[in-house]
Amino acid sequence: MDLLKRYRAMAGVKKGGGGLPAGYIQTEWIQSTGTQWIDTGIEGASNLTVECTYKMISGTLWQAVFGCRSSSKNFYFIKDEVGYGSTKYTNSLGVNTYQIKTDINWVDNEITLSNTDGIHTTQLSASQTFTTGNNIYLFAFNNYGTAGNIGYTAICSFKISSNTGVLIDLIPCYDEINDENGMFDLVSNTFFRNSGTGKFISPYDYNFIKGDNVNINNLPSEYQEVNWLQSNGTQYIDTGVSGTSAYGLYMELLPSSIIDNYQSYMGGQQDNFGIGAQGALNQCYIFFRAVRTLVGADATNFNTLEFSNGKMTWNGTDYNTTANVSLSTNSANITLFAAANNTRPSGCKIKSCQIKDNNYTTIRNMIPCYKKLTNITGMYDKINDIFYPNNNLPIL
């Protein structure tokens, strides 16, 4: 089993999710990274209706969401220098919006864009009866049979209908057997895989590795608690608490792998507040208001770190005592699995983390878990009832 497949298995991919056949898991979206696209098998025509929910991850011009053309017969939706260029039939025109999180509803000769600013409706060119002679590509533009204008686009849903009914209804999913992301057609019960190179990515590619299910902290029913989360060096969580407003902290952590010789398991501003490793799993450095302390670490069992009333305690041993002060002299936010702003990422496991304010009232109680519906991993804050996924996860 290759590393990605093993990582996905540990991240919690299960069979038969979202009402799909066994072996497929529905995901919130899949994204092209510039070389992946799908042939829908549907020829562009004047009588089609398209409904699509998407987001362009990159602002690069001339990215296609879908489309095809042959001679003067065009059927596409693409980002141009105005915002969005769209054409159905023979002429193109710009849609006056720069919002890139958009629902497309395209019926006959009208396209409706629904976004955070409201609904924009634009009439396209006069209705004509035609077919393009080639298939509509998704994530790309079928330019006389060649995939072009492939963008960094995430798609949540895609449907094509005609006056005879729904022709194709694609939802993003993960094929567990073949270890690939693609789109599953609910009409033909068919998996549509990448026709380009490389692989589509999905939310699972941003997941933490997770431990076993536990039920200790009584989380809301839509979440499943686990006994730890682990980063592979690309996942981190910003707690939203600045180092200067935090006066107490308790956490359980286990050094697990070396991502960087100066990796940070938790921290604010580098070399001001936090804990990490210096080239070895059995040794940690702890920064408390820019004062550095070296300690031995257990690389097999979870270690405990506590700051309380100006005192730092590591695995039950007190290391220093100062006046009742904030944990850091820098206002950068306390981050888990890395230092602030995802600097010095680590491969540690974290079992729990609580943060307290200057009155020693708990303001964060972070519990490792995942969403049952989507299997997305993260930390649930029981104080504020907020779920924190990986900060690198694109939120569509």
N, C-alpha and C positions, 0 to 999 in steps of 0.2 A: 504494500500500500504506500503510495507516494505521500510526501509531507502535507500537501494541500488536502488530500482526501482524509488523512489521519486527523488533521486540524479540524476539518468540517465535522468529522464524526464526533470529536471531542466537544465541538461547539454546539452540538445538539440537533443536527439535521435528522429528521425522522421520516419514515415512509408514510405515503398516503396522506398528505396534509392539504387543507383547503378544499376538500371534496374531490381531489384528483385521484387517479388510479394509484395503487401501491407502487412505490418507487419514485413518485414525484411529490415535491413539496412546493406549495404556492409561496411566492415571495412578494414583498411589497412592490418591487421594481427590479428590472435588470438594466444594466448600463453598458453601452459600447464605449470602448476606450480608443476609438478611431479606426479600428480595422474589422469590427464585427458588424454583420448585418443579416437580415432575414428576407428570403424570398417568400412573399405571402401566397404566391400562386394565383393571385387575382389580377386580371388584366384591368388596367385603368380604363374607365368609361364614364360617360357623362351622366349616367343614371345612378351612380353610386353615392352612398351616404357613409361618411367616415366619422367615427367618434374615437378620440384619443386623449389620454391623460399622460403628460410628459413633463420633463424638465431638462433644459439644456445646462449641463454642468459647466461647460466652457462657453465663453462669450465669443469664440471664434466665428467669423462671418461665413456664410454660405454652407452652414451645416443643415443637412436635411433631416426632418423627422420621418418623412416617408415620401415616396413619389416615383414617377416614371415619365418618360416622354418618348415619342417617336415622331419624327418629322416635326410638324407644327402642333401636334396634339400633346398637350402637357397636362399633367395631373400630379401636383406636388405641393408640399408645404416646407418652406425652407427659411432660414434666418438670413436676411440681407442687411445692407447698411442702414435701412430705414427702421428695421425692427424685425418684422416678419414679412417675407414675400410669399404670396400664395397664388396659385393659379389653378383653375379648373377650366378646361377648354384650351384657348390659345394665347391669352394675354396674362401678364403678371401685374400685380399691384401690391403696394406696401400696406401693411396693417399698422395703424398708428398706435403702437404700444411697445414698450421696452420691457414689459414683464416677461420673465422667462419661465415662470411656473404657471402653466396654462392648461386648461381643458379645451380640446378642439371638438366642436360639433359642426360637421360639414354636411349640409343637406341641400341637394340639388345645386343651385347657383348662389348659395349663401354660406358664409363661414362665421361661426360664432366663437369668440374667444372669451372664456370666463377666467378672471384672475382676481387678485386682491384689490384691484381698482374698480371692479364691477364687470359688466358684460359689454364687449365691443362687437358690434355686428357690422359686417362689411359685405356689400353686394359685389359679386364677382362679375366677370364679363357675361354678355348675353348668352342665354342657354343655347347650346348646340347639341346635336346628337352625334356622338363619335366614340370610337375606341382607340386606345393608344397602340395596340399591337404588341405590347410587352407588359410584364407583370409589375405590380407595385412592390417596391422594396421598403422594408421597415428599417429605420436607423440610417438609411442611405437613399440615394436617388438613382434609379435605374436609367442611365443615360445611354439609350440605344443598345441595351443589353450589357452594359458595364456599370458596376456599382461605383458611384462617385459621391462626393460631398458627405462622406461618412463623418459623423460628428461624435462629440462626447455627450451623448444624450441618454437620459434615463427614461424608460417608459413603464407606466403603471398599468395601462390597459390600451387595447386597440381593437376596434370593431369595424367591419365593413358590411353594409347592407345594400340591398337593391329592392326594387318593387316586388321581388319574389320572396323577400325575407332576409334573415341574417346569413351572410355568406361565410364569415370568419369572425371568431370572437376569441382573441388571444389574451391570455393572462400570463404574467411572468412566473417562472417556476424553476426548480432545481431538479435535474435528473440524477438521482442518487447512483443508479447503476453505471452510468457513463461519466459521472462526475463532471457535469456541465450545466450551465444555466441556459435557458432558452424560453420559448413561449409555448404554452399549451393551448390548442384550439378546442374550445368547448363544443363546437359544431361537429367537427370530424373526429374528435377524440384522438388528435394527433399532436405529437411533440414536434415543434419547429426548432431546429438547431441552427447554430451559426453557420452561415454560408461563406464567411470570410476567414480570417486567420485569428489566432489567439483565442481568448475566451471572454464572454460577457462576465461582468461582475455583478454581484447582488449584495443585499445587506449581510448575508452570511459571511462574505469575505471580510467584513469589518468586525466580526464577533470576537469577544473574548473566548478563550478556552474556559470551560467551567467544570466544577467538581460535581459530586453527587447531590441528588435532591435531598433536602432536609426540610423540616417544618418546625422551626423554633420560634420565629418572630411574628407569626400570624399576619402574613402579608395579605393584601387584597386578593380576591379569588382569581383575578386574571394574571397573577404573577406566581411563579414557582421559585421558592428560595433554594439556593444551592450553598454548599459549604465553603466554596471559594471561587474566585475568578483569577485568571492568569492572562497577562498580556504576552503577545509574541513580539513586542517591540513597536507595534503600530497602534495599539489601543491605549487610551488614557481617559481619565475623567476629571474635569475641572469642577471642584466642589462649589465654586461661587463664593467661597469665604476667603477674604484677604488675610494674609499672614499677620497684619497689624490689628485685626479685629478678633483673632483667635487667641484665647488664653489657656485653653486646655485641649488635650487630644489623647485619645486612646485608640490603638490599632493592633491587629494581629496580622503578621506578615511572614512569608516564607521565601527566602531567596531561592530561585529555581533555575535560572539560566543566565548566562552572561550575554547581554545584548551589546553593552558598551562597557569599557573598562572603568568608566566613572558613572555608571547607570544610577538613576535615582528611583527608589521604590515609592517615595512620596516626598513632596516638597513644594516650597514656594520659590522665591528667587534663589538661583544657584548660589551656593556657598554662604547662604544666610539662614535658611531654615529647611530641614528635610533630613531624609535618611537614604542611604544608598550603599553601593559596593565599590570597592576599589580593586578590581581585577580578580577577586576571589569571593566565593559564596560564603565562606566561613568567617568573613570579616566585614564589618559595616563601619561607615562613618556617619555620625549624627551631627547636624548643624543646629545650634540653638542660638539665635541672635548673633550669627556669624562666628560663634565659638565652636570649634570642631573637636569632637571626641571620637576616638577609635574604640570599637568594642568587638568582641567575638560574637559570631552568629551561629545559630543552629541551622544547618542546611537540610535537616531531616524533619524537624518538627517546627510548628509555628512559634515565632518569637513575639513578645509583647513589648510595645513602646508606649510610654505614658508621660504626658506633661501635665502637671497639676500644681498650682500655687507656686510657680517658679521653679519647681523641682522636676528633673528629668529622671525617669526610671526605665531601665532596659532589662527585661527578663527578671524583674524583681529586685534589681540592684540599683540603688540611687547613685547618680553620677555627679550631679551638681545641684545646688540650691541657690536661687537668687530672689530678688524681690518679686512681687506679683506683677509680671510684665507680659506683654504680648509675645507670641512665639517668634515673631520676626520683626525686624526693623524696616522691612520692605513690604509694600502693599500688594505685591503680586499674589494671585490666588493660590491657595493650597490645591495641589493636583495629586491624584492617585495614579500610580504606575509610572510616573515621570515627575520631573520638576515642572514649574510653571511654564505655560506655553509649549508643553510637550518637548521640552529640552531634556537631554540625557534619558531617553526612554529605557525601560527595564523589562525583564521577563519574570518578575516576581509574582507570587500568589498573595492575594489579600482576602482575609476572612471576615474582617469587620473594621469599621472606622467610625469613631464618634468625635465630634468637634464641639468645643464649648466657648462661650463668649466671656466677656470680662466679669460677668456675674456667676460664671461657672454653670450657666444654664446650657443644656445640650441644644445646639442649633442644627446639627447634622447627625443622623444615625444611619449610616450607609450599609445596606444589606445586599450581598450578592444574590442575583436572581436572573430570571429570564421571563419574557412575556410568553404565556402559553400559546397564544394564537399565532404569533410570528416567529417564536424561538429567538428573538433578539435579546442578547445578554446585556446586563448592566447592573447598576446599583440602585436600589430603592431607598429613598430617604424617608424614614418613618415619621420624622418630625414634620416635614412639609408635604408629605404625600406626593413626592415627585420622583419619576423614574429617570435615571441618568444613564443613557447608553454611551457607547464609545463616542468621544467628541469628534472623531474623524468620520463618523457615519453621516453621510449626506441625508438630511431630513427633507423629504419631498412633500 
